[in-house]
């Protein structure tokens, strides 16, 4: 059975120990076991849950929404619809963000094309 201390989990997840303790204090991470010395011991299941948290954070889900999602998850299968709704709302948000980034990319690409055309005209005049 996998059991890792907070420093090992920090290295694996790239989350600082302070962040891990904070996540536990707000209920984002629950039921972290402790060894006989009182140190936190993370299981494989804890690591899998941390992966979910890291992915949600990377996609821009705010901490309050993640905490709500975690609370519902902890309550079990009776909350599946609510959790699905949270993920559906988040997916819509991600899709809007992607759309905005694509529009910004197209704008920047057009500006680069304009500058390339301007450079070409300047170079032609110099010949």
Helices and strands as residue ranges (DSSP letters): E 4-5, H 6-13, H 17-25, E 33-34, E 40-42, H 44-58, H 63-75, G 77-79, H 80-126
